[in-house]
Amino acid sequence: MKGVIGIDVGGTKIAFGAVSPAGEIVLRRTIATHPDDSFDEGIARLSAGIEALLAETGWGAGDIGGIGIGCPGPVDTERGVILSVYTLPGWSNREFAAPMSERFGGTPVRLENDANAALLGEALAGAARGKRSAVMLTLGTGIGGAVLLDGKIHVGANGAHPELGHVPALAEGPECPCGLRGCYEVIASGPAIAEAGEAVGLDGSEAVFAAAAKGHAGAQAIIDNVAKATEAAIWTILHTFLPEIILFGGGIADGHWPLFEAAAQKSLAAATLARDQGVTIARAKLGNDAGIVGAANLVM
């Protein structure tokens, strides 16, 4: 075996990595996700990406020990099925691992929630390395969450994973597709910030951040809500899991780290009912590599 393939499926981009048996990324590739594609088109794009990666490394299908895939939304890891995921509407409730395995000669394929894969990567080689308990939030197209307890990724009943993007964070916030109002995801994710920006004449989440920095009142109100929602979400997460470290990853948090760090630290400082355990607020270190490394280790 020359290595394994790790794949991180995001709402806008899919990152591929050829990973050596030592856990090092030998080669990376990135393609657009096209979330509105049909399931068959998605499988074809993923397969083409893997084939291109193998061609560049000189590996054949028989040289890889497996393919690990981190994907948004609830997933059934045992059956290799992506469940209801509104960020990839054409992929919901479809068997994913089996057809991918068939395309590559029966190569083992493991599917995992993308946030779980990212935290696994950070625990193995990033900001959470050496920690026995950690929580990671990934803020991008949506808000994913993952929890490490006693050195293991926390999995709930029937294989469910924590949906930390759906922590209630702002009572007066917008309705969420999950059925509640004011979830963290519908306030602080990229699309949520962009949608709020449209109401004040701004196009896209980055335009909102830029306008707020220049004193635009409407944009500043949106960013203030992002900060308030972050404080509320961290309060709940801190008191629920009492982790050693809380990590922020994803494009939104990474691009605007001071905002999220300050909000999280404010919540931490006010948490009088939680024991003072020296909880660390940190920025994820590995970027897209976290999902690749974590996914690869599913089959390593």
C-alpha positions in Angstrom: 0.0 0.0 0.0 1.4 3.4 -1.0 -1.2 5.4 0.9 -4.9 6.3 1.2 -7.1 9.0 -0.1 -8.7 11.6 2.2 -11.6 13.8 0.9 -13.2 16.8 2.6 -16.5 17.7 0.9 -17.5 21.3 1.6 -20.5 23.3 0.5 -18.5 25.1 -2.2 -15.2 23.1 -2.6 -14.1 19.5 -2.4 -10.5 19.0 -1.2 -8.7 15.7 -2.0 -5.4 14.5 -0.5 -3.2 11.5 -1.2 -1.9 10.6 2.2 1.1 8.4 3.0 1.1 5.6 5.5 3.0 8.0 7.8 0.0 10.4 7.7 1.6 13.0 5.5 -0.3 14.6 2.6 1.7 13.8 -0.5 -0.5 15.8 -2.9 -3.6 17.9 -2.8 -6.3 18.8 -5.3 -9.4 21.0 -5.0 -12.5 21.2 -7.2 -15.8 23.0 -7.0 -18.6 21.1 -5.2 -21.6 22.1 -7.4 -24.1 21.3 -4.6 -27.1 21.3 -6.9 -25.8 18.5 -9.0 -27.6 15.2 -8.9 -26.2 12.4 -6.8 -24.9 10.6 -9.9 -23.1 13.7 -11.1 -21.6 14.2 -7.6 -20.3 10.6 -7.6 -18.9 11.1 -11.1 -17.1 14.4 -10.0 -15.7 12.8 -6.9 -14.5 9.8 -8.9 -12.9 12.0 -11.5 -11.1 14.0 -8.8 -9.7 10.8 -7.3 -8.6 9.5 -10.7 -6.8 12.8 -11.4 -5.1 12.6 -8.0 -4.0 9.0 -8.6 -2.6 10.0 -12.0 -0.5 12.8 -10.5 0.9 10.6 -7.8 1.5 7.7 -10.1 -0.6 5.4 -7.8 -3.0 2.9 -9.2 -6.3 1.9 -7.6 -4.6 -1.2 -6.2 -2.0 1.0 -4.4 -4.4 2.7 -2.1 -5.6 1.1 1.1 -8.9 3.0 1.2 -10.8 6.2 0.6 -12.1 8.2 3.6 -14.7 10.9 3.0 -15.9 13.7 5.3 -19.3 15.0 4.2 -21.7 17.7 5.6 -24.8 16.8 7.4 -25.9 13.6 9.2 -24.4 10.4 7.8 -24.9 6.8 8.6 -21.3 5.7 8.9 -22.2 2.0 9.2 -24.1 1.9 5.9 -22.2 4.6 4.2 -25.3 6.7 3.5 -25.6 10.5 3.5 -28.8 11.3 5.3 -30.9 14.5 4.9 -28.4 17.3 4.2 -29.9 20.6 2.9 -26.5 22.0 1.8 -26.2 19.1 -0.8 -29.9 18.6 -1.7 -29.2 16.2 -4.5 -27.1 13.8 -2.3 -29.6 13.2 0.5 -30.6 9.7 1.6 -28.4 8.0 -0.9 -25.9 5.2 -0.5 -22.6 6.7 -1.0 -19.8 4.4 0.1 -20.8 1.3 -1.9 -20.9 2.9 -5.4 -17.5 4.7 -4.7 -16.0 1.4 -3.6 -17.3 -0.3 -6.8 -15.7 2.4 -9.0 -12.3 1.7 -7.5 -12.2 -2.1 -7.6 -13.7 -2.8 -4.2 -11.4 -0.4 -2.3 -12.7 0.2 1.2 -14.6 3.5 1.5 -15.5 5.1 4.9 -17.9 8.0 5.2 -18.0 10.4 8.2 -19.5 13.7 9.1 -17.1 16.5 7.9 -16.9 18.2 11.3 -16.0 14.9 12.9 -13.3 14.3 10.3 -11.9 17.8 10.8 -11.7 17.4 14.6 -10.1 14.0 14.2 -7.5 15.7 12.0 -6.9 18.5 14.5 -6.6 15.9 17.3 -4.0 13.9 15.4 -1.9 16.6 14.0 -3.3 20.1 14.8 -4.4 22.4 17.5 -6.1 19.7 19.6 -3.1 17.3 19.5 -2.6 15.7 22.9 -6.0 16.8 24.2 -8.4 14.3 25.7 -11.5 16.5 25.3 -12.2 19.1 22.7 -15.1 20.8 20.8 -14.7 22.1 17.2 -17.0 24.4 15.4 -16.5 24.8 11.6 -18.1 28.0 10.2 -18.5 28.1 6.5 -21.5 27.2 4.2 -23.1 25.9 7.4 -21.9 25.4 10.9 -20.7 22.0 11.8 -19.7 20.7 15.2 -17.8 17.8 16.6 -16.9 16.6 20.1 -13.9 14.7 21.4 -14.5 13.0 24.8 -11.9 10.8 26.5 -9.8 10.8 23.4 -12.5 9.6 21.1 -14.9 11.3 18.7 -18.3 11.4 20.4 -21.0 9.5 18.6 -24.6 9.5 19.9 -27.4 6.9 19.7 -27.8 5.2 16.4 -24.5 6.8 15.2 -25.8 10.4 15.4 -23.3 13.2 15.7 -23.7 16.6 17.6 -25.4 19.3 15.6 -23.8 22.3 17.3 -24.8 24.6 14.5 -28.4 24.1 15.8 -27.7 25.4 19.3 -30.3 28.1 20.0 -28.3 31.3 20.0 -30.5 34.3 19.4 -34.2 34.2 20.3 -35.2 36.9 17.8 -33.1 35.3 15.0 -34.5 34.0 11.7 -36.2 30.7 11.3 -33.9 27.7 10.6 -34.6 24.9 8.2 -34.4 22.5 11.2 -37.7 24.0 12.5 -36.4 26.3 15.3 -35.6 30.0 15.4 -32.3 31.6 16.0 -30.0 28.6 15.6 -26.3 29.5 15.5 -26.1 28.4 11.9 -28.8 30.8 10.6 -26.9 33.8 12.2 -23.2 33.1 11.8 -22.7 30.9 8.7 -21.5 32.5 5.5 -24.9 32.2 3.7 -26.7 33.6 6.8 -24.5 36.6 7.0 -24.9 37.1 3.2 -28.7 36.9 3.4 -28.8 39.4 6.2 -26.5 41.7 4.2 -28.9 41.6 1.2 -31.5 43.4 3.4 -29.1 46.3 3.8 -27.9 46.4 0.2 -24.8 44.4 0.5 -23.7 41.5 -1.7 -22.1 38.6 0.1 -20.7 37.8 3.6 -17.3 39.4 2.9 -19.1 42.6 1.8 -20.8 42.7 5.2 -17.6 42.3 7.1 -15.9 45.0 5.0 -18.8 47.4 5.3 -18.9 47.0 9.1 -15.2 47.8 9.3 -16.0 51.1 7.5 -18.8 52.0 9.9 -21.8 50.9 7.9 -24.6 50.7 10.6 -26.6 47.9 9.0 -23.5 45.8 8.5 -22.3 46.4 12.0 -25.7 45.3 13.4 -25.3 42.0 11.5 -21.8 41.5 12.9 -23.0 42.4 16.4 -25.5 39.6 16.1 -22.8 37.2 14.9 -20.8 38.0 18.1 -23.9 37.7 20.4 -24.8 34.4 18.8 -21.2 33.1 19.3 -21.2 34.1 22.9 -24.5 32.2 23.5 -23.4 29.1 21.6 -20.1 28.9 23.4 -21.9 29.3 26.8 -24.0 26.3 26.0 -21.2 24.3 24.6 -18.8 25.1 27.5 -21.3 24.1 30.2 -22.4 21.0 28.3 -19.1 19.4 27.5 -16.5 21.2 29.8 -13.7 20.6 27.2 -10.0 21.4 27.5 -10.1 23.3 24.2 -12.7 24.8 21.9 -11.6 25.2 18.3 -12.9 27.3 15.5 -12.4 26.4 11.9 -13.9 27.0 8.5 -13.6 30.0 6.1 -15.8 32.4 8.1 -14.1 31.9 11.5 -10.6 31.7 9.9 -11.1 34.9 7.9 -12.4 36.8 10.9 -10.7 35.2 13.8 -10.5 38.2 16.2 -14.3 38.6 16.2 -14.9 34.9 17.2 -12.0 34.7 19.6 -13.2 37.8 21.5 -16.8 36.6 21.6 -15.8 33.2 22.9 -13.4 34.6 25.5 -16.2 36.9 26.7 -18.5 34.0 27.2 -15.7 32.0 28.9 -15.0 34.9 31.3 -18.6 35.1 32.3 -19.1 31.4 32.9 -19.1 31.4 36.7 -20.9 28.1 37.0 -18.3 26.2 35.0 -15.1 25.0 36.9 -12.0 27.0 36.0 -10.2 24.3 34.0 -8.1 26.6 31.9 -10.2 26.1 28.8 -8.4 27.2 25.7 -10.1 29.0 22.8 -8.1 28.3 19.7 -8.0 28.6 15.9 -7.8 25.4 14.0 -4.4 24.9 12.5 -4.8 22.6 9.6 -7.4 24.4 7.4 -8.7 22.1 4.7 -6.0 19.7 5.6 -7.8 18.8 8.9 -10.7 17.2 6.9 -8.3 15.4 4.6 -6.1 14.0 7.4 -9.1 13.0 9.5 -10.9 11.3 6.6 -7.7 9.5 5.6 -7.3 8.1 9.1 -10.8 6.6 8.9 -9.2 4.0 6.5 -5.6 4.2 7.6 
